[in-house]
Amino acid sequence: MDGSLKEKSIYPGRAPMELDLQFFAKMGPGGEKTEKPTAKKLSDARKEGQVAKSQEIGNAFMLVGLFLILKIMGSFMGGRFKGIFARVYNLIPDLSKRYATSFTPATVHGLFRDIYLQLFIILLPTLAVAILIAVVVNIVQVKWKPTSKPLKPKLTKLNPINGFKRLFSKEKLFDLLKSIVKVFVVFYVAYSMLKDQVGMLLLLYELPFSQALAAICDLVLDVGLRISLVYIIVGVADYAFQKWKFTEDQKMTKQEVKDEIKNSEGDPQIKGQQRRRMREASMRRMMSSVPQADVVITNPTHFAVALRYDLAIADAPVVVAKGQDFLARRIKEVAEQNGVEIVENKPLARMLYHNVPLDAKIPEELYQAVAEVLAFVYNLKKNRAS
């Protein structure tokens, strides 16, 4: 095997086959993406404009809103359109006489300014409903957090090779199937409704124009509303697919999860070293306080608690050092080296160790027991001095 990390088959009678030993390493850092995306990964994706959103469900609700508006306000809108047409039609003779010699674009704009305003008023409910539905549907899907990053130009989007790959990707195949389903839904719903109205359609030529037009409009609105309601089902299915696809795309490898934890919370090894240094510094500071203690109360072997009573510091004895097992032996060694009295009192030692924090005053319920120990120590020092 050479330095390229490839081997050739040495079996006789078989064609040489190159084996790339880096095959599995090429799968990406950490291997296969099997871990659910973390909150930070989803937050970063959202900042980049990557969210689980279906355009189809928005289009479906917009169609429903459009046909509902036309159904409710169709007569009003039709009457206004008819009024505008009649007004313009009646003005034709007068316009031809008045502007026969001065018919310019400026005069045309002035004539139709009022017509534009009336058309805008007629279409305003439809536009307002469309905008409202678009905003509400998007907020329901992805919440409200606008970002401008998707609008920034990216050179990768201009790469024709990447564009060709996207053209034959799974997403494009799903979009093709989705379009086929939509066409089938529209055709089926329209056919199922129109086949029952064939008799009415054949009799339209016998009706007056206004009645025939109203019947056709009602039929178109009913078919459109039915198609829109069925289209919502397609939109909901598409939203479920988009959400599943987004979750799959955002999955992480085990190594990526470890790296993210390391970056957000710090390297565990470094944090462990820092905690160890802090414990060592705390122990050194605690040991430096033992020589100033008045007494060390022991278990005698498992616990040791050093107390200091100084009215200039506190109005009650303070625990300046405490430890268990090895640390207890170190406290007693330092106390012996510095002439601090060591008193054995098993219940009191355990009580002080488990209930009084370091550098804290003893509780009132232990005043009597500690006072007896301190009195014994002071008398012992006094007798030695005398």
VEXDREN-2710 file (C-alpha; in Angstrom, 1 decimal):
% VEXDREN-2710
k/r/px/py/pz
1/MET/0.0/0.0/0.0
2/ASP/1.4/3.3/-1.1
3/GLY/1.1/6.8/0.4
4/SER/-2.2/7.4/-1.4
5/LEU/-4.0/5.1/1.0
6/LYS/-5.3/3.0/-1.9
7/GLU/-4.9/-0.7/-2.4
8/LYS/-5.3/-2.9/-5.5
9/SER/-6.7/-6.4/-5.5
10/ILE/-4.1/-9.1/-5.4
11/TYR/-6.4/-12.0/-5.9
12/PRO/-5.5/-13.9/-9.1
13/GLY/-7.9/-14.0/-12.0
14/ARG/-9.6/-10.8/-10.9
15/ALA/-9.4/-7.4/-12.3
16/PRO/-7.5/-4.9/-10.1
17/MET/-9.8/-2.8/-8.0
18/GLU/-8.8/0.3/-6.2
19/LEU/-10.0/0.7/-2.6
20/ASP/-10.2/4.2/-1.2
21/LEU/-9.7/4.0/2.5
22/GLN/-10.8/7.6/2.9
23/PHE/-14.3/6.7/1.7
24/PHE/-16.0/6.9/5.1
25/ALA/-14.0/10.0/6.1
26/LYS/-15.6/11.8/3.1
27/MET/-19.0/11.4/4.7
28/GLY/-18.3/14.5/6.7
29/PRO/-17.1/15.3/10.2
30/GLY/-18.5/12.9/12.8
31/GLY/-20.1/10.5/10.3
32/GLU/-23.8/10.3/9.4
33/LYS/-26.2/13.0/10.5
34/THR/-28.4/11.2/13.0
35/GLU/-28.8/13.8/15.8
36/LYS/-31.7/16.2/16.1
37/PRO/-30.8/19.8/15.5
38/THR/-30.0/21.8/18.6
39/ALA/-31.8/25.1/19.5
40/LYS/-28.7/27.0/18.4
41/LYS/-28.6/25.3/15.0
42/LEU/-32.2/26.1/14.4
43/SER/-31.7/29.7/15.6
44/ASP/-28.7/30.2/13.2
45/ALA/-30.7/28.7/10.4
46/ARG/-33.6/31.1/11.1
47/LYS/-31.2/34.0/11.0
48/GLU/-30.1/32.8/7.5
49/GLY/-33.8/32.7/6.4
50/GLN/-34.0/28.9/6.4
51/VAL/-37.4/27.9/7.9
52/ALA/-40.0/25.2/7.3
53/LYS/-42.5/27.0/5.2
54/SER/-45.0/25.9/2.6
55/GLN/-46.0/28.3/-0.2
56/GLU/-48.9/26.1/-1.2
57/ILE/-50.8/26.5/2.0
58/GLY/-50.5/30.3/1.7
59/ASN/-51.8/30.1/-1.9
60/ALA/-54.7/27.8/-0.8
61/PHE/-55.9/30.2/1.9
62/MET/-55.5/33.2/-0.4
63/LEU/-57.7/31.5/-3.0
64/VAL/-60.3/30.7/-0.4
65/GLY/-60.3/34.3/0.7
66/LEU/-60.5/35.6/-2.8
67/PHE/-63.5/33.5/-3.8
68/LEU/-65.2/34.2/-0.5
69/ILE/-64.8/38.0/-1.1
70/LEU/-66.2/37.5/-4.7
71/LYS/-69.0/35.5/-3.3
72/ILE/-70.0/38.0/-0.7
73/MET/-69.3/41.2/-2.6
74/GLY/-69.8/40.0/-6.1
75/SER/-73.1/41.9/-6.7
76/PHE/-71.6/45.1/-5.3
77/MET/-68.5/44.8/-7.4
78/GLY/-70.4/43.9/-10.5
79/GLY/-72.8/46.9/-10.0
80/ARG/-69.8/49.2/-9.6
81/PHE/-68.1/47.9/-12.7
82/LYS/-71.4/48.2/-14.6
83/GLY/-71.8/51.8/-13.5
84/ILE/-68.2/52.6/-14.6
85/PHE/-68.8/51.1/-18.0
86/ALA/-72.1/52.9/-18.5
87/ARG/-70.5/56.2/-17.5
88/VAL/-67.6/55.9/-19.9
89/TYR/-69.9/54.7/-22.7
90/ASN/-72.3/57.7/-22.2
91/LEU/-69.3/60.1/-22.3
92/ILE/-68.0/58.9/-25.7
93/PRO/-70.2/61.3/-27.8
94/ASP/-69.4/64.3/-25.6
95/LEU/-65.7/63.4/-25.5
96/SER/-65.5/63.1/-29.3
97/LYS/-67.0/66.6/-29.7
98/ARG/-65.1/68.3/-26.9
99/TYR/-61.6/66.9/-27.5
100/ALA/-61.8/66.5/-31.3
101/THR/-59.0/69.1/-31.7
102/SER/-57.1/68.7/-28.4
103/PHE/-57.0/65.0/-27.6
104/THR/-53.6/64.5/-25.9
105/PRO/-52.2/62.0/-23.4
106/ALA/-52.7/64.6/-20.6
107/THR/-56.4/64.9/-21.3
108/VAL/-56.8/61.1/-21.4
109/HIS/-55.0/60.9/-18.0
110/GLY/-57.3/63.5/-16.5
111/LEU/-60.4/61.8/-17.9
112/PHE/-59.5/58.4/-16.5
113/ARG/-58.2/59.6/-13.1
114/ASP/-61.6/59.2/-11.5
115/ILE/-62.1/55.8/-13.1
116/TYR/-58.8/54.6/-11.7
117/LEU/-59.8/55.7/-8.2
118/GLN/-63.2/53.9/-8.5
119/LEU/-61.5/50.7/-9.7
120/PHE/-59.1/50.9/-6.8
121/ILE/-62.0/51.2/-4.4
122/ILE/-63.7/48.2/-5.9
123/LEU/-60.5/46.1/-5.7
124/LEU/-59.4/47.3/-2.3
125/PRO/-61.3/44.7/-0.2
126/THR/-59.7/41.9/-2.3
127/LEU/-56.2/43.3/-2.0
128/ALA/-56.6/43.9/1.7
129/VAL/-57.8/40.3/2.3
130/ALA/-55.0/38.9/0.2
131/ILE/-52.3/40.9/2.1
132/LEU/-53.9/40.0/5.5
133/ILE/-54.1/36.2/4.7
134/ALA/-50.5/36.2/3.4
135/VAL/-49.2/37.9/6.6
136/VAL/-51.2/35.7/8.9
137/VAL/-50.3/32.4/7.2
138/ASN/-46.6/33.3/7.2
139/ILE/-46.7/34.3/10.9
140/VAL/-48.5/31.1/11.8
141/GLN/-45.9/29.0/10.0
142/VAL/-42.6/30.7/11.0
143/LYS/-43.5/33.3/13.6
144/TRP/-42.5/36.9/13.3
145/LYS/-38.8/37.4/12.9
146/PRO/-37.9/39.2/9.6
147/THR/-34.4/38.9/8.2
148/SER/-32.7/40.4/5.2
149/LYS/-30.0/37.8/4.7
150/PRO/-31.8/35.8/2.1
151/LEU/-31.9/38.9/-0.1
152/LYS/-28.1/39.2/-0.1
153/PRO/-26.5/38.1/-3.4
154/LYS/-24.5/34.8/-3.3
155/LEU/-22.1/33.7/-6.0
156/THR/-23.0/30.1/-5.4
157/LYS/-26.5/30.9/-6.8
158/LEU/-24.9/32.0/-10.1
159/ASN/-23.1/28.7/-10.6
160/PRO/-24.7/26.9/-13.6
161/ILE/-23.5/23.5/-12.3
162/ASN/-25.3/24.0/-9.0
163/GLY/-28.4/25.3/-10.8
164/PHE/-28.4/22.2/-13.1
165/LYS/-28.1/19.9/-10.0
166/ARG/-31.1/21.7/-8.4
167/LEU/-33.1/21.2/-11.6
168/PHE/-32.9/17.4/-11.1
169/SER/-33.0/17.3/-7.3
170/LYS/-35.5/15.6/-5.0
171/GLU/-37.2/18.9/-4.3
172/LYS/-37.9/19.6/-8.0
173/LEU/-39.2/16.0/-8.4
174/PHE/-41.6/16.6/-5.4
175/ASP/-42.6/20.0/-6.9
176/LEU/-43.4/18.2/-10.2
177/LEU/-45.5/15.6/-8.4
178/LYS/-47.2/18.3/-6.4
179/SER/-48.1/20.2/-9.6
180/ILE/-49.6/17.0/-11.1
181/VAL/-51.7/16.5/-8.0
182/LYS/-52.9/20.1/-8.2
183/VAL/-53.9/19.8/-11.8
184/PHE/-55.7/16.5/-11.1
185/VAL/-57.5/18.1/-8.1
186/VAL/-58.7/21.1/-10.2
187/PHE/-59.8/18.9/-13.0
188/TYR/-61.6/16.4/-10.8
189/VAL/-63.5/19.0/-8.7
190/ALA/-64.4/21.0/-11.7
191/TYR/-65.7/18.0/-13.6
192/SER/-67.6/16.6/-10.7
193/MET/-69.5/19.9/-10.3
194/LEU/-70.0/20.8/-13.9
195/LYS/-71.4/17.4/-14.9
196/ASP/-74.4/18.0/-12.7
197/GLN/-74.9/21.5/-14.3
198/VAL/-74.9/20.5/-17.9
199/GLY/-78.6/21.0/-18.3
200/MET/-78.4/24.5/-16.9
201/LEU/-75.5/25.4/-19.2
202/LEU/-77.5/24.3/-22.2
203/LEU/-80.4/26.6/-21.3
204/LEU/-78.2/29.7/-20.8
205/TYR/-78.9/30.9/-24.4
206/GLU/-82.6/31.1/-23.5
207/LEU/-82.0/33.4/-20.6
208/PRO/-81.5/37.2/-20.7
209/PHE/-77.9/38.3/-20.8
210/SER/-77.9/39.6/-17.2
211/GLN/-79.4/36.4/-15.7
212/ALA/-77.1/34.2/-17.8
213/LEU/-74.0/36.2/-16.7
214/ALA/-75.1/35.9/-13.0
215/ALA/-75.7/32.2/-13.3
216/ILE/-72.2/31.7/-14.9
217/CYS/-70.6/33.8/-12.2
218/ASP/-72.3/31.9/-9.4
219/LEU/-71.2/28.6/-10.9
220/VAL/-67.6/29.8/-11.4
221/LEU/-67.5/31.0/-7.8
222/ASP/-68.9/27.7/-6.4
223/VAL/-66.4/25.7/-8.4
224/GLY/-63.5/28.0/-7.4
225/LEU/-64.5/27.8/-3.7
226/ARG/-64.7/24.0/-3.8
227/ILE/-61.3/23.8/-5.5
228/SER/-59.8/26.1/-3.0
229/LEU/-61.1/24.1/0.0
230/VAL/-59.6/20.9/-1.5
231/TYR/-56.4/22.8/-2.3
232/ILE/-56.0/23.5/1.4
233/ILE/-55.5/19.7/2.0
234/VAL/-52.7/19.8/-0.6
235/GLY/-51.2/22.8/1.2
236/VAL/-51.3/21.1/4.6
237/ALA/-49.7/18.0/3.2
238/ASP/-47.0/20.1/1.6
239/TYR/-46.4/22.0/4.9
240/ALA/-45.9/18.6/6.7
241/PHE/-43.4/17.6/4.1
242/GLN/-41.5/20.9/4.2
243/LYS/-41.3/20.6/8.0
244/TRP/-40.0/17.0/7.9
245/LYS/-37.5/17.9/5.1
246/PHE/-36.3/21.0/7.1
247/THR/-35.7/18.8/10.2
248/GLU/-33.8/16.2/8.1
249/ASP/-31.7/18.9/6.5
250/GLN/-30.8/20.5/9.8
251/LYS/-29.8/17.2/11.5
252/MET/-26.3/17.1/12.9
253/THR/-23.5/14.6/13.4
254/LYS/-22.4/13.6/16.8
255/GLN/-19.1/15.5/16.2
256/GLU/-21.0/18.6/15.3
257/VAL/-23.1/18.4/18.5
258/LYS/-19.9/18.0/20.5
259/ASP/-18.2/21.0/18.7
260/GLU/-21.3/23.1/19.3
261/ILE/-21.3/22.3/23.0
262/LYS/-17.6/23.0/23.2
263/ASN/-18.0/26.4/21.4
264/SER/-21.0/27.5/23.5
265/GLU/-20.0/26.2/26.9
266/GLY/-16.3/25.9/26.5
267/ASP/-13.9/22.9/26.2
268/PRO/-14.8/20.4/29.0
269/GLN/-11.1/19.6/29.6
270/ILE/-10.3/23.3/30.0
271/LYS/-13.3/23.8/32.2
272/GLY/-12.2/20.8/34.3
273/GLN/-8.7/22.3/34.6
274/GLN/-10.2/25.6/35.7
275/ARG/-12.3/24.0/38.3
276/ARG/-9.4/22.0/39.6
277/ARG/-7.3/25.2/39.9
278/MET/-10.1/26.9/41.7
279/ARG/-10.4/24.0/44.1
280/GLU/-6.7/24.1/44.7
281/ALA/-6.7/27.9/45.3
282/SER/-9.6/27.5/47.7
283/MET/-7.9/24.7/49.6
284/ARG/-4.7/26.8/49.9
285/ARG/-6.6/29.8/51.1
286/MET/-8.5/27.6/53.6
287/MET/-5.3/26.0/54.8
288/SER/-3.7/29.4/55.3
289/SER/-6.6/30.2/57.7
290/VAL/-6.0/27.2/60.0
291/PRO/-3.1/28.8/61.9
292/GLN/-5.3/31.7/62.9
293/ALA/-8.0/29.2/64.3
294/ASP/-8.7/28.9/68.0
295/VAL/-9.6/25.2/67.9
296/VAL/-10.0/22.3/65.5
297/ILE/-12.9/19.9/66.3
298/THR/-12.4/16.4/65.0
299/ASN/-14.4/13.1/64.5
300/PRO/-11.4/12.2/65.1
301/THR/-10.4/10.6/61.8
302/HIS/-13.1/11.4/59.2
303/PHE/-14.0/15.1/59.9
304/ALA/-12.1/18.2/61.0
305/VAL/-13.6/21.7/61.5
306/ALA/-11.4/24.7/62.4
307/LEU/-13.2/27.5/64.3
308/ARG/-12.1/31.1/65.0
309/TYR/-13.7/33.4/67.4
310/ASP/-12.8/37.1/67.0
311/LEU/-15.3/39.8/67.9
312/ALA/-13.6/42.2/65.5
313/ILE/-14.7/39.8/62.6
314/ALA/-18.0/38.4/63.8
315/ASP/-20.1/38.1/67.0
316/ALA/-20.0/34.3/66.8
317/PRO/-17.4/31.7/66.0
318/VAL/-16.7/31.2/62.3
319/VAL/-15.8/28.1/60.4
320/VAL/-12.5/29.0/58.7
321/ALA/-11.7/25.5/57.4
322/LYS/-13.3/22.1/57.2
323/GLY/-12.6/18.8/55.5
324/GLN/-13.2/15.1/55.3
325/ASP/-10.8/12.2/55.3
326/PHE/-7.5/13.3/53.5
327/LEU/-8.4/17.0/53.9
328/ALA/-9.2/16.4/57.5
329/ARG/-5.8/14.9/58.2
330/ARG/-4.2/17.9/56.4
331/ILE/-6.1/20.3/58.6
332/LYS/-5.0/18.5/61.8
333/GLU/-1.3/18.4/60.5
334/VAL/-1.3/22.2/59.9
335/ALA/-3.0/22.7/63.3
336/GLU/-0.4/20.7/65.1
337/GLN/2.4/22.5/63.3
338/ASN/1.1/25.9/64.4
339/GLY/0.1/25.0/67.9
340/VAL/-3.7/25.1/67.4
341/GLU/-5.6/23.0/69.9
342/ILE/-7.4/19.8/68.5
343/VAL/-10.4/18.6/70.4
344/GLU/-12.3/15.4/69.7
345/ASN/-16.1/15.7/69.7
346/LYS/-17.7/13.4/67.2
347/PRO/-21.3/14.7/67.2
348/LEU/-20.2/18.4/67.1
349/ALA/-17.7/17.8/64.4
350/ARG/-20.3/16.1/62.1
351/MET/-22.9/18.7/62.9
352/LEU/-20.5/21.6/62.0
353/TYR/-19.2/19.9/58.8
354/HIS/-22.7/19.1/57.4
355/ASN/-24.6/22.2/58.4
356/VAL/-22.2/25.2/58.5
357/PRO/-20.7/26.5/55.2
358/LEU/-17.1/27.7/55.0
359/ASP/-16.5/31.2/56.3
360/ALA/-20.0/31.2/57.9
361/LYS/-21.0/31.8/61.6
362/ILE/-22.2/28.8/63.6
363/PRO/-26.0/28.7/64.2
364/GLU/-27.4/29.7/67.6
365/GLU/-28.4/26.1/68.4
366/LEU/-24.7/25.2/68.5
367/TYR/-23.6/28.2/70.7
368/GLN/-23.7/26.2/73.9
369/ALA/-21.7/23.2/72.6
370/VAL/-19.0/25.4/70.9
371/ALA/-18.8/27.7/73.9
372/GLU/-17.9/24.7/76.1
373/VAL/-15.2/23.6/73.7
374/LEU/-13.7/27.1/73.5
375/ALA/-13.9/27.5/77.3
376/PHE/-12.0/24.2/77.6
377/VAL/-9.4/25.4/75.1
378/TYR/-8.9/28.8/76.8
379/ASN/-8.5/27.2/80.2
380/LEU/-6.0/24.7/78.8
381/LYS/-4.0/27.5/77.3
382/LYS/-4.2/29.5/80.5
383/ASN/-3.0/26.6/82.6
384/ARG/-0.1/26.0/80.2
385/ALA/0.9/29.6/80.4
386/SER/0.8/29.7/84.2
END
